[in-house]
Amino acid sequence: MAVKIRLARGGAKKRPFYRIVASDARSPRDGRFLEKLGTYNPMTEDGTLNVDRARVDYWLSVGAQPTDAVRRLLRKATATAG
């Protein structure tokens, strides 16, 4: 099973809120997922980002592929944490 780490959109119209999830690559964007890894709220001034880094590292170690948007957010989280 090919696993992707991607953003699943939530929230209301014009008020997006995203969950960072590990899901099967064939599942719909907002559909079934294997594990919730964090959240991202782009509506706050600083773009609130919460990530369980240990779980993300686990999924990456077993071959999960992050999408471009998630890769960019993980770099941002690493830069602010380090």
Chimera marker file (.cmm) of the C-alpha trace (Angstrom):
<marker_set name="trace">
<marker id="1" x="0.000" y="0.000" z="0.000" r="1" g="1" b="0" radius="0.5"/>
<marker id="2" x="1.417" y="3.386" z="-1.038" r="1" g="1" b="0" radius="0.5"/>
<marker id="3" x="1.095" y="5.890" z="1.799" r="1" g="1" b="0" radius="0.5"/>
<marker id="4" x="1.051" y="9.667" z="1.379" r="1" g="1" b="0" radius="0.5"/>
<marker id="5" x="1.386" y="12.315" z="4.056" r="1" g="1" b="0" radius="0.5"/>
<marker id="6" x="-0.980" y="15.046" z="2.941" r="1" g="1" b="0" radius="0.5"/>
<marker id="7" x="-3.386" y="17.796" z="3.950" r="1" g="1" b="0" radius="0.5"/>
<marker id="8" x="-7.068" y="16.983" z="4.520" r="1" g="1" b="0" radius="0.5"/>
<marker id="9" x="-9.229" y="20.111" z="4.369" r="1" g="1" b="0" radius="0.5"/>
<marker id="10" x="-11.763" y="20.936" z="7.037" r="1" g="1" b="0" radius="0.5"/>
<marker id="11" x="-13.431" y="24.111" z="8.241" r="1" g="1" b="0" radius="0.5"/>
<marker id="12" x="-16.089" y="26.199" z="6.545" r="1" g="1" b="0" radius="0.5"/>
<marker id="13" x="-16.269" y="27.945" z="3.198" r="1" g="1" b="0" radius="0.5"/>
<marker id="14" x="-13.541" y="30.616" z="2.978" r="1" g="1" b="0" radius="0.5"/>
<marker id="15" x="-12.238" y="29.491" z="6.417" r="1" g="1" b="0" radius="0.5"/>
<marker id="16" x="-9.931" y="26.535" z="5.714" r="1" g="1" b="0" radius="0.5"/>
<marker id="17" x="-8.399" y="24.348" z="8.389" r="1" g="1" b="0" radius="0.5"/>
<marker id="18" x="-6.178" y="21.381" z="7.547" r="1" g="1" b="0" radius="0.5"/>
<marker id="19" x="-5.270" y="18.110" z="9.233" r="1" g="1" b="0" radius="0.5"/>
<marker id="20" x="-1.931" y="16.585" z="8.334" r="1" g="1" b="0" radius="0.5"/>
<marker id="21" x="-2.694" y="12.901" z="7.802" r="1" g="1" b="0" radius="0.5"/>
<marker id="22" x="-1.083" y="9.686" z="6.638" r="1" g="1" b="0" radius="0.5"/>
<marker id="23" x="-3.414" y="8.026" z="4.152" r="1" g="1" b="0" radius="0.5"/>
<marker id="24" x="-3.503" y="5.507" z="1.337" r="1" g="1" b="0" radius="0.5"/>
<marker id="25" x="-2.607" y="7.292" z="-1.898" r="1" g="1" b="0" radius="0.5"/>
<marker id="26" x="-5.847" y="6.012" z="-3.489" r="1" g="1" b="0" radius="0.5"/>
<marker id="27" x="-8.117" y="7.471" z="-0.777" r="1" g="1" b="0" radius="0.5"/>
<marker id="28" x="-9.946" y="10.763" z="-1.401" r="1" g="1" b="0" radius="0.5"/>
<marker id="29" x="-8.311" y="13.954" z="-0.098" r="1" g="1" b="0" radius="0.5"/>
<marker id="30" x="-10.766" y="14.384" z="2.785" r="1" g="1" b="0" radius="0.5"/>
<marker id="31" x="-11.634" y="10.704" z="3.106" r="1" g="1" b="0" radius="0.5"/>
<marker id="32" x="-10.318" y="7.818" z="5.105" r="1" g="1" b="0" radius="0.5"/>
<marker id="33" x="-6.866" y="8.131" z="6.662" r="1" g="1" b="0" radius="0.5"/>
<marker id="34" x="-4.548" y="5.911" z="8.661" r="1" g="1" b="0" radius="0.5"/>
<marker id="35" x="-3.382" y="8.410" z="11.272" r="1" g="1" b="0" radius="0.5"/>
<marker id="36" x="-3.700" y="12.097" z="12.101" r="1" g="1" b="0" radius="0.5"/>
<marker id="37" x="-0.214" y="13.605" z="12.411" r="1" g="1" b="0" radius="0.5"/>
<marker id="38" x="-0.967" y="17.258" z="13.067" r="1" g="1" b="0" radius="0.5"/>
<marker id="39" x="-2.942" y="20.363" z="12.154" r="1" g="1" b="0" radius="0.5"/>
<marker id="40" x="-2.381" y="23.531" z="10.143" r="1" g="1" b="0" radius="0.5"/>
<marker id="41" x="-4.488" y="26.692" z="10.382" r="1" g="1" b="0" radius="0.5"/>
<marker id="42" x="-3.536" y="29.179" z="7.636" r="1" g="1" b="0" radius="0.5"/>
<marker id="43" x="-6.104" y="31.731" z="8.854" r="1" g="1" b="0" radius="0.5"/>
<marker id="44" x="-4.057" y="32.821" z="11.869" r="1" g="1" b="0" radius="0.5"/>
<marker id="45" x="-1.462" y="35.534" z="11.344" r="1" g="1" b="0" radius="0.5"/>
<marker id="46" x="1.491" y="33.216" z="11.886" r="1" g="1" b="0" radius="0.5"/>
<marker id="47" x="-0.135" y="30.134" z="10.293" r="1" g="1" b="0" radius="0.5"/>
<marker id="48" x="-0.481" y="27.888" z="13.361" r="1" g="1" b="0" radius="0.5"/>
<marker id="49" x="1.189" y="24.527" z="12.776" r="1" g="1" b="0" radius="0.5"/>
<marker id="50" x="1.131" y="21.572" z="15.199" r="1" g="1" b="0" radius="0.5"/>
<marker id="51" x="2.979" y="18.403" z="14.165" r="1" g="1" b="0" radius="0.5"/>
<marker id="52" x="3.736" y="15.148" z="15.989" r="1" g="1" b="0" radius="0.5"/>
<marker id="53" x="7.284" y="14.958" z="14.647" r="1" g="1" b="0" radius="0.5"/>
<marker id="54" x="7.970" y="11.473" z="16.027" r="1" g="1" b="0" radius="0.5"/>
<marker id="55" x="5.019" y="9.991" z="14.116" r="1" g="1" b="0" radius="0.5"/>
<marker id="56" x="5.926" y="11.878" z="10.936" r="1" g="1" b="0" radius="0.5"/>
<marker id="57" x="9.464" y="10.493" z="11.173" r="1" g="1" b="0" radius="0.5"/>
<marker id="58" x="8.032" y="6.991" z="11.638" r="1" g="1" b="0" radius="0.5"/>
<marker id="59" x="5.853" y="7.244" z="8.523" r="1" g="1" b="0" radius="0.5"/>
<marker id="60" x="8.738" y="8.648" z="6.495" r="1" g="1" b="0" radius="0.5"/>
<marker id="61" x="10.957" y="5.762" z="7.676" r="1" g="1" b="0" radius="0.5"/>
<marker id="62" x="8.462" y="3.170" z="6.424" r="1" g="1" b="0" radius="0.5"/>
<marker id="63" x="8.263" y="4.790" z="2.990" r="1" g="1" b="0" radius="0.5"/>
<marker id="64" x="5.437" y="7.336" z="3.123" r="1" g="1" b="0" radius="0.5"/>
<marker id="65" x="5.796" y="10.150" z="0.585" r="1" g="1" b="0" radius="0.5"/>
<marker id="66" x="4.866" y="13.693" z="1.693" r="1" g="1" b="0" radius="0.5"/>
<marker id="67" x="3.110" y="15.963" z="-0.785" r="1" g="1" b="0" radius="0.5"/>
<marker id="68" x="4.857" y="19.184" z="-1.821" r="1" g="1" b="0" radius="0.5"/>
<marker id="69" x="2.691" y="21.292" z="0.517" r="1" g="1" b="0" radius="0.5"/>
<marker id="70" x="3.364" y="19.018" z="3.500" r="1" g="1" b="0" radius="0.5"/>
<marker id="71" x="7.085" y="18.923" z="2.713" r="1" g="1" b="0" radius="0.5"/>
<marker id="72" x="7.137" y="22.728" z="2.786" r="1" g="1" b="0" radius="0.5"/>
<marker id="73" x="5.228" y="22.814" z="6.109" r="1" g="1" b="0" radius="0.5"/>
<marker id="74" x="7.560" y="20.236" z="7.679" r="1" g="1" b="0" radius="0.5"/>
<marker id="75" x="10.571" y="22.346" z="6.693" r="1" g="1" b="0" radius="0.5"/>
<marker id="76" x="8.875" y="25.354" z="8.303" r="1" g="1" b="0" radius="0.5"/>
<marker id="77" x="8.199" y="23.359" z="11.497" r="1" g="1" b="0" radius="0.5"/>
<marker id="78" x="11.812" y="22.153" z="11.630" r="1" g="1" b="0" radius="0.5"/>
<marker id="79" x="13.183" y="25.670" z="11.103" r="1" g="1" b="0" radius="0.5"/>
<marker id="80" x="11.063" y="27.159" z="13.901" r="1" g="1" b="0" radius="0.5"/>
<marker id="81" x="11.769" y="24.273" z="16.300" r="1" g="1" b="0" radius="0.5"/>
<marker id="82" x="15.520" y="24.232" z="15.702" r="1" g="1" b="0" radius="0.5"/>
<link id1="1" id2="2" r="1" g="1" b="0" radius="0.2"/>
<link id1="2" id2="3" r="1" g="1" b="0" radius="0.2"/>
<link id1="3" id2="4" r="1" g="1" b="0" radius="0.2"/>
<link id1="4" id2="5" r="1" g="1" b="0" radius="0.2"/>
<link id1="5" id2="6" r="1" g="1" b="0" radius="0.2"/>
<link id1="6" id2="7" r="1" g="1" b="0" radius="0.2"/>
<link id1="7" id2="8" r="1" g="1" b="0" radius="0.2"/>
<link id1="8" id2="9" r="1" g="1" b="0" radius="0.2"/>
<link id1="9" id2="10" r="1" g="1" b="0" radius="0.2"/>
<link id1="10" id2="11" r="1" g="1" b="0" radius="0.2"/>
<link id1="11" id2="12" r="1" g="1" b="0" radius="0.2"/>
<link id1="12" id2="13" r="1" g="1" b="0" radius="0.2"/>
<link id1="13" id2="14" r="1" g="1" b="0" radius="0.2"/>
<link id1="14" id2="15" r="1" g="1" b="0" radius="0.2"/>
<link id1="15" id2="16" r="1" g="1" b="0" radius="0.2"/>
<link id1="16" id2="17" r="1" g="1" b="0" radius="0.2"/>
<link id1="17" id2="18" r="1" g="1" b="0" radius="0.2"/>
<link id1="18" id2="19" r="1" g="1" b="0" radius="0.2"/>
<link id1="19" id2="20" r="1" g="1" b="0" radius="0.2"/>
<link id1="20" id2="21" r="1" g="1" b="0" radius="0.2"/>
<link id1="21" id2="22" r="1" g="1" b="0" radius="0.2"/>
<link id1="22" id2="23" r="1" g="1" b="0" radius="0.2"/>
<link id1="23" id2="24" r="1" g="1" b="0" radius="0.2"/>
<link id1="24" id2="25" r="1" g="1" b="0" radius="0.2"/>
<link id1="25" id2="26" r="1" g="1" b="0" radius="0.2"/>
<link id1="26" id2="27" r="1" g="1" b="0" radius="0.2"/>
<link id1="27" id2="28" r="1" g="1" b="0" radius="0.2"/>
<link id1="28" id2="29" r="1" g="1" b="0" radius="0.2"/>
<link id1="29" id2="30" r="1" g="1" b="0" radius="0.2"/>
<link id1="30" id2="31" r="1" g="1" b="0" radius="0.2"/>
<link id1="31" id2="32" r="1" g="1" b="0" radius="0.2"/>
<link id1="32" id2="33" r="1" g="1" b="0" radius="0.2"/>
<link id1="33" id2="34" r="1" g="1" b="0" radius="0.2"/>
<link id1="34" id2="35" r="1" g="1" b="0" radius="0.2"/>
<link id1="35" id2="36" r="1" g="1" b="0" radius="0.2"/>
<link id1="36" id2="37" r="1" g="1" b="0" radius="0.2"/>
<link id1="37" id2="38" r="1" g="1" b="0" radius="0.2"/>
<link id1="38" id2="39" r="1" g="1" b="0" radius="0.2"/>
<link id1="39" id2="40" r="1" g="1" b="0" radius="0.2"/>
<link id1="40" id2="41" r="1" g="1" b="0" radius="0.2"/>
<link id1="41" id2="42" r="1" g="1" b="0" radius="0.2"/>
<link id1="42" id2="43" r="1" g="1" b="0" radius="0.2"/>
<link id1="43" id2="44" r="1" g="1" b="0" radius="0.2"/>
<link id1="44" id2="45" r="1" g="1" b="0" radius="0.2"/>
<link id1="45" id2="46" r="1" g="1" b="0" radius="0.2"/>
<link id1="46" id2="47" r="1" g="1" b="0" radius="0.2"/>
<link id1="47" id2="48" r="1" g="1" b="0" radius="0.2"/>
<link id1="48" id2="49" r="1" g="1" b="0" radius="0.2"/>
<link id1="49" id2="50" r="1" g="1" b="0" radius="0.2"/>
<link id1="50" id2="51" r="1" g="1" b="0" radius="0.2"/>
<link id1="51" id2="52" r="1" g="1" b="0" radius="0.2"/>
<link id1="52" id2="53" r="1" g="1" b="0" radius="0.2"/>
<link id1="53" id2="54" r="1" g="1" b="0" radius="0.2"/>
<link id1="54" id2="55" r="1" g="1" b="0" radius="0.2"/>
<link id1="55" id2="56" r="1" g="1" b="0" radius="0.2"/>
<link id1="56" id2="57" r="1" g="1" b="0" radius="0.2"/>
<link id1="57" id2="58" r="1" g="1" b="0" radius="0.2"/>
<link id1="58" id2="59" r="1" g="1" b="0" radius="0.2"/>
<link id1="59" id2="60" r="1" g="1" b="0" radius="0.2"/>
<link id1="60" id2="61" r="1" g="1" b="0" radius="0.2"/>
<link id1="61" id2="62" r="1" g="1" b="0" radius="0.2"/>
<link id1="62" id2="63" r="1" g="1" b="0" radius="0.2"/>
<link id1="63" id2="64" r="1" g="1" b="0" radius="0.2"/>
<link id1="64" id2="65" r="1" g="1" b="0" radius="0.2"/>
<link id1="65" id2="66" r="1" g="1" b="0" radius="0.2"/>
<link id1="66" id2="67" r="1" g="1" b="0" radius="0.2"/>
<link id1="67" id2="68" r="1" g="1" b="0" radius="0.2"/>
<link id1="68" id2="69" r="1" g="1" b="0" radius="0.2"/>
<link id1="69" id2="70" r="1" g="1" b="0" radius="0.2"/>
<link id1="70" id2="71" r="1" g="1" b="0" radius="0.2"/>
<link id1="71" id2="72" r="1" g="1" b="0" radius="0.2"/>
<link id1="72" id2="73" r="1" g="1" b="0" radius="0.2"/>
<link id1="73" id2="74" r="1" g="1" b="0" radius="0.2"/>
<link id1="74" id2="75" r="1" g="1" b="0" radius="0.2"/>
<link id1="75" id2="76" r="1" g="1" b="0" radius="0.2"/>
<link id1="76" id2="77" r="1" g="1" b="0" radius="0.2"/>
<link id1="77" id2="78" r="1" g="1" b="0" radius="0.2"/>
<link id1="78" id2="79" r="1" g="1" b="0" radius="0.2"/>
<link id1="79" id2="80" r="1" g="1" b="0" radius="0.2"/>
<link id1="80" id2="81" r="1" g="1" b="0" radius="0.2"/>
<link id1="81" id2="82" r="1" g="1" b="0" radius="0.2"/>
</marker_set>
